[in-house]
Amino acid sequence: MDRAKRPFTVVIEKGGDGWLVADVPELEACHTQAKTMDELLERIKEVIELCLEEQKEEGKTSSSSFVGVQVVEV
C-alpha cells in the first residue's frame, strides 16, 4: 500500500564550486548535493525517503514545519 504523499520544503543553494546543495528544514540531517538541478531533485527525493524511514524506525515524528525565508538588509 502506498503512503500518502506529503510536501516538503527544499532550500537550494549554489556553492562557489558550482555544486547545488539541497536541504530539507523539516527533517534533521536531510541534505544532498549534485551538479545539475535534475540530479539534485532526484537525489533529494531519495534522501527524504531515507530520512522518513529512519524517523519511523527510531519512533520519531517531525514536529517542525518550514515557516519561510526572509531577506534582511544590513
N, C-alpha and C positions, 0 to 999 in steps of 0.2 A: 504494500500500500504506500503510495506517495504521500509525503507530508506536505502540508500547506506551505506555499511559498511565502516568504517574508522579505520585505525590502530592507536593505542595509545601506547606510551612507558610506561612500568610499571617497576618501580625500586623496587626491592625486597631486604629486609634486614632481617637478623635473629637476634632477640634480645637476650640478655643474659638469659632471662627467657624461651627461646626456641620458642617463638611465631614468626611467619613470618609476616612481615609488608610490605604492598604494597602501593606505592604512584604513582600517575599519574601527572608528572610535568606540562603537558599541561592544566590541569584542576584544578582550585582553590579548595582547601579543598577536594580533591578526594583521599581518602586513606581508607584502611581497614586492618584487621589482622585476622589470623587464625593459627591453629596448624599444618595443613598439606598443601602441595602445591596444591593439587586438590581443597580443600576447599577454599584456598586463591584465586585461579584463578576464581572459580565460583563467589565468593563474589566481586572481583574487577570488573568483568563484570557487575554485578548488580549495583555497585556503579557508574561506568562510565555512565550507562544508566540514573541513577538518577541525576547525575551532569549535563549531557547534557539536560535533561528535565528541570532542574532548570534554566540553562542558557537560554533556549528557552523561558521560562515563564517570565524571567526578561529582555528579549530582548538583552542579552549579546552574544557576539561571542568571541571565544578564539583566541586571536591574537598571543599567544606564541606558539613556537614549540620546541620540545626537540632537543638539539644540540648534546649532548654526555656526556660521563663520562671520566674523566681523573684520572690517579693515579699519585700522586705527592709525591716524597720522600723528607723528611725534616730531 
